[in-house]
Amino acid sequence: MTVGQQDGSSSTPRARPGHTDSIPPESAIGTFIGSYLVIDHLGAGGMGRVYRAFDRRLDRQVALKVLHRDLESRHRDRLVREARALAKLSHPNVVQVHEVSESEGRTFVAMELASGQTLRRWVAQDPRPGWRECVEAYRQAGAGLVAAHEHGLVHRDFKPSNAIIDYKGRVRVLDFGLARTSANTNMDERGSPATSTSSSGDDHGSERLTQTGIVMGTPGYMSIEQIRGEEVDARSDQFSFCVSLYEAVYGRRPFPGRTIDELEVTIGARAFVPVPSGARIPTKLRELLVRGLAAKPDDRWPSMDALLAELQRLVSPRSRSWWVLGAGVTLGLATLGAGMAYRADVAHQAALGQRCSGARAQLDGVWDEARRQQVQDAILGVERPYASDVWARVEPRLDEYADAWASKHTEVCEATSIRQEQTEEMMGLRMTCLYRRRAALKAAIDVLARADAQMLPNTVSVARGLPSLDPCDDVAHLEQQGQRMPPPEDPEVARQVEVVRDRLAQIGAERLAGQYAQGLEHIEVVVEQARALDYGPLLAEVLFERGLLLNMNGQYLEAEQELERALEQAAEHGNDRAEAMAMGILAWVVGSEQDRHGAGMVWGKVALARSWRLGQPARANVQASALNIAGLVHARQGKLDDALHYFQRTLAVVEESLGPRHPQVSPALNSIGVVLANQGKFDDALLLLQRSLTLEEEELGPHHPAVAGSLVNIGDMLVDQGKLDDARLHFQRALKVQEEALGPRHPHVVYPLIGLTKIALKQHDTDTSRRHAERAVSIGETTTMPPTRRASARFLLARSLWPTPHERPRARALAEQSRDAYVKDSVGHKDELAEVEQWLAEHGVP
């Protein structure tokens, strides 16, 4: 079976084992809990294990918390009651509970799968977030607590490790495992005081506090009434919230003490730890937190809402003085060419105090009614029955992108000129980023307006391939880019650089449209222009694009060489994105397309290390490629458990960055499905492979070349099960899709041809097998193809020729060539080598 035919792929670190259970976490992988297919083990907590799982009914991933078997009798009713209460709560800053149920005597809760890092880890990064960033993050967490309080729920264990922040900055409160309705305080089901203590390995010592009282929670973050086992309410959550925010801002918790007894004394005596010397934090913030840390609940803020309102006033005053952009501000001049003029115009509008209402006008001639009609006429003018289906997918995607761009443009402008939340310098960086997205949109529409029969299957990819707008919000990363890649000092050179970048965007759109030969022809001129401008970061981008085109065109050796040149330029001139992306694609081109597994793994490891320099979604793209090649190499070496681990990490990275329904999720699903099939788990494998196929058909259309990969994998599995007629239908459809999208002699066409050849041989139809095998071998001889894939086609042709006596000398030669190729890569193809050697021996060939 073929694993990972396309780039794909986040790893969720495994938590330390929690409660003892008779079922090891690994044994649940690939099994069903209720209607959920378990994909990965995420960790263990005080009451149960947590798994990543796929909801077959609603086609989504969830987190499953499964109660430990030895806690089932004591805690089931409480877990069910609390989960039902939380299921009524729907808020963007609270992890959603979907369902609580039971399977084979085990109670489980299905929850929203939240990705990111805990606030504890987030605040510990280097450099630490500033006090404003901390307040903003905790304001979101506080909003989640307010929502819970409005539903009569008290968290009772809020702390930095019970809130998670994703890469977009969204914070969600989780782990309501100790939550109680306000009517039920600290009593368990029998009416006795509860005596358990929450524990989390992420709290850096807070759980080492000695437990001497009747408590429920994490001692370092508990209010005095909680420590004493008294009734708690929303004001207890407020206390825990203030401890957490205080710790985030000052780097230490507000009260000293290593035991519960000591904490009870210091909280009651208001014995705060000294504020760190040199801390540049407003006195007002400390005053707000100190009130929330009052020993008596009545002395705290009347509600979390009231506290959050004060925090909002602190970080967003009505007026603020900002630095004026001047000639001496280097970063303020980090825009290039047309981007510089574009940014200056917007800054001028802001300086005049004009309202930011002209965003949509910036798209005139880019995506307006006239351009819409051009693209519609081009697509619907192609005489293919699926043209209308393609237009139905392309039009809304372009509309959504244009609307999002205009909305972001307005928001960025208003943040400076109206709300005064950012400097003009920051606005300029973000506007330059948006300008380049506008250029990409224009390039895509220019290409779509020329759609023809060959391009039609790929037009959805052009629309889906538009660059994300999210990086335009990452000011810190934009500033870092400006520092590492300062623009040319000569304004005319800077303008020409932007002109070349616009042309490069056009070529990138041609690549997404499958116009590889045309793109390669056009990029030759761009390469010369970039060399003449002598601006290293730009040349790295141009060479990288040329390497991508060569790879997609099946010229793998040339692609490797060009990507290495791009890598050298990028490393020399500080283009972190081009450097890491080149490494990620090299891992694929070398490790998969050329079957040089060791070299591919090396490139993948280096790419993974470099990826942390990037913002999202570029980081996820690099990580996905690196993890995917690791999974592929382990699969080809027969290490299926290791392969499954890497493919699952690939899937997590892609879903976290792009969402569970993005087309790039499909290759990872394919790879996991193939591994499961090779492990004999055909039902589970078919579920994932069919999900992948459905996703591709829905998001890209049934004629997109990506669909062929899923069809081939399903066909391979059906062959293994002896369902040859069904398998043939899948291979035939895959062949038609590949031919229409990539051309009849593209290397990927060999995949369905090999499948059809195998079926014909099994049915003793040597005429048909010979026809398919001859074509596969011919493609292999005239294109760049991994030696082992060429070997597979040759061996199948040898078997097809053998029944014809006068063809036997050629059959022997082909089989021997196949054997020699497998010998060179015997680690990854032991089974294939053994099959060829056995055939040669049986047919009298030494």
PyMOL commands that set and color helices and strands:
alter all, ss='L'
color gray80, all
select helices_A, chain A and resi 25-28+69-87+119-123+131-150+160-162+206-208+219-221+224-227+234-250+260-268+283-292+297-299+304-315+331-333+338-351+360-363+369-380+387-417+424-448+456-464+470-473+475-484+491-512+516-533+536-552+556-573+576-593+597-613+618-636+640-658+665-678+682-700+705-720+724-742+747-762+766-782+787-801+805-824+830-842
alter helices_A, ss='H'
color red, helices_A
select strands_A, chain A and resi 32-33+36-44+48-55+60-67+97-103+106-112+117-118+153-154+163-165+171-173+180-181
alter strands_A, ss='S'
color yellow, strands_A
deselect
rebuild
show_as cartoon
